[in-house]
Amino acid sequence: FDLTGQINGVPFDRLFLNASGVHCQSTTELDELLQDEFVGGAVTKSATLEKRAGNPAPRYYELANGSINSMGLPNNGFDYYIQYVLQFHAKPTILSVAGLSADDDIQLLNQIQDSDYQGLTELNLSCPNVIGKPQMAYDFEGTQALLQSVFSFFKKPLGVKLPPYFDLVHFDQITAILNQFPLTHVNSINSIGNGLWVDVASESVVIKPKGGFGGLGGKMVLPTALANVRALRQRLNDSIKVIGTGGVQTGADVFAHILCGAELVSIGTQLQAEGIGVYHRLTNELERIMADKGYTALADFRGKLNTI
Ligand code: RRO
């Protein structure tokens, strides 16, 4: 089966990535991803200028239908991750960066511009969990202004990680902005920000930071993720690929993301729950569906969702 995709001419032999944040904070975890034969490439934990410990634990909680997290951007710092992606790897890497402010974003991207790194970078505009820091991509004017200043100096391949949108007008607004810039890709969705889980037995929240509020992922976000992949694919320039992230548990979920137009598919909550073996299982399940339908390549059905 041809399970390949490409972003800005960078070939991915297989469609599967990790969702940033899961299994990618240390070089050991990143190596494990890249060494798995069913993984196409790895995305780093979003890097900030300085190393961060993140929010107090418990900060990730597995639910029956997904997950809630308020990690608070724990990471080993920009230098650690750029050093990693500057090494030779047999598969592509995506360097994810997340400033704590627009100024930080500019500084991070300046350092990438001035480095020898020629691979893909992804600017996280959608972290929901840093106290006092709103998700940039919900501020349309701020996003426009930030990308304007970024592309005045940044000449390397750059994509953005977006939060989920819930109104068709918002899809029109964000894509009108993104289409003005030579972006390589958008990665959609980040977690659904600021959900709240209540454990009835203990009459309590389940994570400590922010009084229990946190980003939702996993099965419960699949329809939101599919809507976002589809709505973005329908509106973005063809040159801007969509990485589908959100709610994948089965090969059928992967198939649905591709039908909606995903070029590659990332796994977060299910990778956290199941471990790296998830990629072999999803590959088998996807290939079984493709075989039953007589498809041999993702290109046979990518973006070809039927409407009624
Ligand atoms: O670290 C986090 O709390 C976090 C980040 Br940066 C993000 O982009 N999405 C998320 O669900 N958690």
Residues whose N, C-alpha, C, O or C-beta is under 5 A from the ligand:
A	BS01	RRO	S46 S70 M71 G72 L73 P74 S126 C127 P128 N129 N190 S191 G215
